[in-house]
Amino acid sequence: MAMESTRFALTVGPVLTYWPRQSMLNFYAEVADSSADTVVLGEVVCSRRHEMKPDDWLALATELRTAGKEVVLATQILIESESDLRTLRRIAEQREFLVEAGDASALNVLTQGGAPFVLGPHINIYSRSALHEHARLGAVRWVAPAELPLASLAHVNPPADPVRARGEHAPALATEVLAFGRLPLAFSARCFTARHHRLSKDQCEFRCADDADGLLLSTSDGHPFLALNGIQTQSAAQHCLIDAREALHAAGVTRLRLSPCAQHFDEVVTLFERVMNQGAPATEALQALGAMSLPGGLANGYATGRPGMQWAGA
């Protein structure tokens, strides 16, 4: 197969579930040795999770940068308190690392400071005009909402006429999509994991730490349906675009986000590098992913304009 001249940059997204500190450090030690280009760090789901503090994330960011990775610091998705705002400001106002805006409050701080930033997947960008407006504010990269079909991406940020970042002779805004991992479906002020265990949110006993990949929910007839991750609801299935290389190129996508899972993630990164950038067959990679017995299986419905939990080969 003829390869495109431009490789897909691989981004390791933030760890969304709650892992012990040592597990987190071991995970990023593996990432440092992987073929990933970019690593997104930070607690984006729940401020009560305290295994890693802002100073820890900054120290880890420095280590990963030394290992040759581009590091992006992500802000929390749902801001609920003044304490959350203080943490957000600390991340957004530092200038050592690029910041990924999790919500509109992060955008407000970032645009006041005039620094370039990444538009996170939960910023509602569904049109070219909206993307252009955020580019004027300082966005240099766009992580598309997970529910957008690939065919729609080419209308929002056309590969032949891309939206440009701010400034004279500015580069094109890069389009990044979720290419592997559970779909981030919703956030709530309630903690569904605590509710499942009949606990209050403020006295949750950090039960989400018991489920390294979230608490799997099934339908009444036994089919995996959703995963609970504290205040976040995710798909049970792993969204996977490893067989959509040509469609991704046609949509103008240049960056692929791989959302961490507790098992086999180093293999996932290797498979995507081989298929997307070295021309290895996607069919063999799909067989390898199937052999991992990932909870919930694989899905790509949203990318192909179908219900998100469906699977349709490229």
C-alpha positions as CSV (number, residue, x, y, z in Angstrom):
1,M,0.0,0.0,0.0
2,A,1.3,3.4,-0.9
3,M,2.0,5.5,2.2
4,E,1.1,9.1,2.7
5,S,4.1,11.4,3.1
6,T,2.7,12.8,6.4
7,R,2.6,10.5,9.4
8,F,-0.2,10.5,11.9
9,A,1.0,12.0,15.2
10,L,-0.1,9.7,18.1
11,T,-1.4,11.3,21.2
12,V,-1.8,9.5,24.5
13,G,-4.9,11.1,26.1
14,P,-5.3,11.8,29.8
15,V,-6.0,8.9,32.1
16,L,-9.7,9.2,32.8
17,T,-10.1,6.5,35.5
18,Y,-8.6,6.6,39.0
19,W,-5.4,4.7,39.4
20,P,-3.0,4.5,42.3
21,R,0.0,6.8,42.1
22,Q,2.5,4.1,41.4
23,S,0.4,2.6,38.7
24,M,0.2,6.0,37.1
25,L,4.0,6.5,37.3
26,N,4.6,3.0,35.8
27,F,2.2,3.7,33.0
28,Y,3.9,6.9,32.0
29,A,7.3,5.2,32.2
30,E,6.0,2.9,29.5
31,V,4.6,5.8,27.5
32,A,8.0,7.5,27.6
33,D,9.5,4.5,25.8
34,S,6.6,4.2,23.3
35,S,6.2,5.6,19.8
36,A,3.7,8.2,21.0
37,D,4.4,11.8,20.0
38,T,2.3,13.7,22.5
39,V,1.1,13.0,26.0
40,V,-1.8,14.8,27.6
41,L,-1.5,15.0,31.4
42,G,-3.9,16.0,34.2
43,E,-7.0,15.0,36.2
44,V,-9.9,16.0,34.0
45,V,-12.8,14.1,35.6
46,C,-12.9,14.6,39.4
47,S,-11.1,17.0,41.7
48,R,-11.5,14.7,44.6
49,R,-9.0,12.3,43.1
50,H,-5.8,13.2,44.9
51,E,-3.1,10.6,44.0
52,M,-1.5,13.1,41.6
53,K,-1.4,16.8,42.5
54,P,-0.6,19.7,40.2
55,D,3.1,19.7,41.2
56,D,3.3,15.9,40.4
57,W,1.8,16.5,37.0
58,L,4.3,19.3,36.3
59,A,7.2,17.1,37.4
60,L,6.0,14.3,35.2
61,A,5.5,16.7,32.3
62,T,9.2,17.7,32.6
63,E,10.3,14.1,32.6
64,L,8.3,13.2,29.5
65,R,9.5,16.2,27.7
66,T,13.1,15.1,28.5
67,A,12.2,11.8,26.9
68,G,11.3,13.6,23.7
69,K,7.5,13.8,24.0
70,E,5.4,16.9,23.4
71,V,3.4,17.4,26.7
72,V,0.0,19.1,26.9
73,L,-1.6,19.9,30.3
74,A,-5.4,19.3,30.4
75,T,-7.9,21.2,32.6
76,Q,-10.8,19.7,34.4
77,I,-14.0,19.2,32.4
78,L,-16.6,20.2,35.0
79,I,-15.7,23.1,37.3
80,E,-17.7,23.1,40.5
81,S,-15.9,25.1,43.1
82,E,-13.4,27.9,43.8
83,S,-10.8,25.3,44.5
84,D,-11.4,23.8,41.0
85,L,-11.0,27.3,39.6
86,R,-7.7,27.8,41.4
87,T,-6.3,24.6,40.0
88,L,-7.5,25.6,36.5
89,R,-5.8,29.0,36.7
90,R,-2.6,27.5,37.8
91,I,-2.5,25.2,34.8
92,A,-3.8,27.7,32.3
93,E,-1.5,30.5,33.4
94,Q,1.8,28.6,33.3
95,R,3.7,29.1,30.1
96,E,6.0,26.1,30.1
97,F,3.6,23.6,28.5
98,L,0.7,23.9,26.0
99,V,-2.7,23.7,27.6
100,E,-5.8,21.8,26.5
101,A,-9.0,23.6,27.4
102,G,-11.6,21.3,29.0
103,D,-14.4,23.8,29.2
104,A,-15.4,27.4,28.6
105,S,-13.9,28.6,32.0
106,A,-10.5,27.4,30.8
107,L,-11.0,29.2,27.5
108,N,-11.7,32.4,29.5
109,V,-8.4,32.2,31.4
110,L,-6.4,31.2,28.3
111,T,-7.7,33.9,26.0
112,Q,-7.0,36.6,28.7
113,G,-3.4,35.4,28.8
114,G,-3.0,35.3,25.1
115,A,-1.3,31.9,25.0
116,P,-1.9,29.3,22.3
117,F,-4.0,26.4,23.4
118,V,-5.7,23.1,22.3
119,L,-9.4,22.8,22.0
120,G,-10.4,19.8,24.0
121,P,-13.0,17.3,22.8
122,H,-15.7,18.7,25.1
123,I,-15.6,22.2,23.6
124,N,-18.6,22.2,21.3
125,I,-17.1,22.8,17.9
126,Y,-19.5,21.6,15.1
127,S,-18.9,24.1,12.3
128,R,-16.1,25.9,10.4
129,S,-17.2,29.3,11.6
130,A,-17.0,28.1,15.3
131,L,-13.6,26.7,14.7
132,H,-12.4,29.9,13.0
133,E,-13.7,32.0,15.9
134,H,-11.7,29.9,18.4
135,A,-8.6,30.0,16.2
136,R,-8.8,33.8,16.5
137,L,-8.8,33.4,20.2
138,G,-5.5,31.4,20.1
139,A,-6.4,27.8,19.3
140,V,-3.7,25.9,17.5
141,R,-5.2,22.4,17.6
142,W,-8.7,21.0,17.6
143,V,-9.7,17.7,19.2
144,A,-13.0,16.9,17.5
145,P,-16.1,15.9,19.5
146,A,-16.2,12.1,19.6
147,E,-19.7,11.9,18.1
148,L,-18.8,13.7,14.8
149,P,-18.6,11.4,11.8
150,L,-15.4,11.5,9.9
151,A,-17.2,12.8,6.8
152,S,-18.3,15.9,8.8
153,L,-14.7,16.8,9.9
154,A,-13.8,17.7,6.3
155,H,-16.5,20.4,6.4
156,V,-15.4,21.8,9.7
157,N,-11.7,21.9,8.9
158,P,-11.3,21.1,5.2
159,P,-7.9,19.6,4.3
160,A,-7.8,21.6,1.1
161,D,-8.7,24.9,2.9
162,P,-8.0,24.5,6.6
163,V,-8.7,27.0,9.3
164,R,-5.6,28.9,10.2
165,A,-4.3,29.7,13.6
166,R,-4.0,33.3,14.8
167,G,-1.2,35.5,13.3
168,E,0.4,36.3,10.0
169,H,1.5,33.2,8.0
170,A,0.0,31.0,10.7
171,P,0.0,27.3,10.3
172,A,-3.2,25.3,9.7
173,L,-5.1,24.2,12.7
174,A,-4.4,20.5,13.3
175,T,-7.4,18.1,13.6
176,E,-7.1,15.4,16.2
177,V,-9.7,12.6,16.7
178,L,-10.3,9.9,19.3
179,A,-9.0,6.8,17.5
180,F,-9.0,4.4,20.4
181,G,-10.7,4.2,23.8
182,R,-14.0,4.4,25.5
183,L,-16.2,7.2,24.3
184,P,-16.6,10.0,26.8
185,L,-20.4,10.4,26.7
186,A,-21.4,12.7,29.6
187,F,-20.4,14.4,32.8
188,S,-22.7,15.1,35.8
189,A,-22.4,16.9,39.1
190,R,-23.5,13.6,40.6
191,C,-21.1,10.7,41.2
192,F,-22.7,7.7,39.7
193,T,-20.1,5.3,41.1
194,A,-20.8,6.6,44.6
195,R,-24.5,6.2,44.0
196,H,-24.0,2.7,42.8
197,H,-22.4,1.9,46.1
198,R,-25.1,3.8,48.0
199,L,-22.6,6.5,49.1
200,S,-22.8,10.3,48.9
201,K,-20.5,12.1,46.6
202,D,-18.7,13.9,49.4
203,Q,-18.2,10.5,51.2
204,C,-17.5,8.3,48.2
205,E,-14.6,6.4,49.8
206,F,-13.0,6.8,46.4
207,R,-14.7,3.6,45.2
208,C,-13.9,4.4,41.6
209,A,-10.3,3.3,42.4
210,D,-11.7,-0.2,42.6
211,D,-12.4,-0.3,38.9
212,A,-9.2,0.5,36.9
213,D,-11.2,0.7,33.6
214,G,-14.5,2.0,35.1
215,L,-17.6,0.0,36.4
216,L,-19.1,-1.9,33.5
217,L,-22.9,-1.8,33.1
218,S,-24.9,-4.3,31.0
219,T,-28.3,-4.3,29.5
220,S,-31.0,-6.6,31.0
221,D,-30.1,-9.2,28.4
222,G,-26.4,-9.2,29.4
223,H,-24.8,-7.0,26.7
224,P,-22.2,-4.5,27.8
225,F,-23.7,-1.0,27.4
226,L,-22.0,1.7,29.5
227,A,-19.1,2.2,32.0
228,L,-19.4,4.4,35.1
229,N,-16.3,6.5,35.9
230,G,-17.2,8.6,38.9
231,I,-19.1,11.6,37.5
232,Q,-18.4,10.5,33.9
233,T,-20.4,8.1,31.8
234,Q,-18.5,6.3,29.1
235,S,-19.3,3.7,26.4
236,A,-18.7,0.1,27.3
237,A,-17.0,-0.5,24.0
238,Q,-13.7,0.8,22.9
239,H,-14.0,3.2,20.0
240,C,-11.5,2.1,17.4
241,L,-10.5,3.6,14.1
242,I,-7.4,1.4,13.3
243,D,-8.9,0.3,10.0
244,A,-9.9,3.8,8.9
245,R,-6.6,5.1,7.7
246,E,-7.7,6.4,4.2
247,A,-10.9,7.9,5.6
248,L,-8.9,9.7,8.3
249,H,-6.6,11.2,5.7
250,A,-9.5,12.2,3.5
251,A,-11.1,14.0,6.5
252,G,-7.9,16.0,7.0
253,V,-7.1,14.3,10.3
254,T,-3.4,14.5,11.2
255,R,-3.4,13.4,14.9
256,L,-4.9,10.3,16.6
257,R,-5.8,10.2,20.2
258,L,-5.5,7.0,22.1
259,S,-7.3,7.0,25.4
260,P,-5.5,4.9,28.1
261,C,-6.8,1.6,29.4
262,A,-5.4,-0.4,32.3
263,Q,-4.2,-3.4,30.3
264,H,-2.3,-3.8,27.0
265,F,-2.1,-0.1,26.2
266,D,1.6,-0.3,25.2
267,E,0.5,-2.9,22.6
268,V,-2.3,-0.6,21.4
269,V,0.1,2.2,20.8
270,T,2.5,-0.1,18.9
271,L,-0.4,-1.5,16.7
272,F,-1.5,2.0,15.7
273,E,2.0,3.1,14.9
274,R,2.5,0.0,12.7
275,V,-0.8,0.3,10.9
276,M,-1.1,4.1,10.5
277,N,2.5,5.0,9.9
278,Q,4.3,1.8,8.7
279,G,1.7,0.2,6.4
280,A,1.0,-2.9,8.4
281,P,-2.4,-4.6,7.6
282,A,-5.3,-3.4,9.7
283,T,-6.9,-6.8,9.7
284,E,-4.0,-8.3,11.6
285,A,-4.1,-5.4,14.1
286,L,-7.9,-6.0,14.7
287,Q,-7.2,-9.6,15.4
288,A,-4.6,-8.6,17.9
289,L,-7.0,-6.2,19.6
290,G,-9.6,-8.9,19.7
291,A,-7.2,-11.3,21.4
292,M,-6.8,-8.8,24.2
293,S,-10.4,-9.4,25.3
294,L,-10.9,-5.7,26.0
295,P,-14.1,-5.2,28.1
296,G,-17.0,-4.1,25.9
297,G,-15.4,-5.0,22.6
298,L,-14.8,-2.6,19.7
299,A,-17.1,0.1,18.1
300,N,-16.8,2.8,15.5
301,G,-20.4,3.8,14.9
302,Y,-20.1,7.5,15.4
303,A,-17.2,7.8,13.0
304,T,-19.2,6.1,10.3
305,G,-22.4,8.0,10.8
306,R,-24.1,5.1,12.7
307,P,-25.1,4.6,16.3
308,G,-22.0,4.9,18.4
309,M,-22.0,1.3,19.9
310,Q,-22.1,-0.3,16.5
311,W,-19.1,-1.8,14.6
312,A,-18.8,-1.4,10.9
313,G,-15.5,-2.3,9.1
314,A,-13.9,0.4,6.9
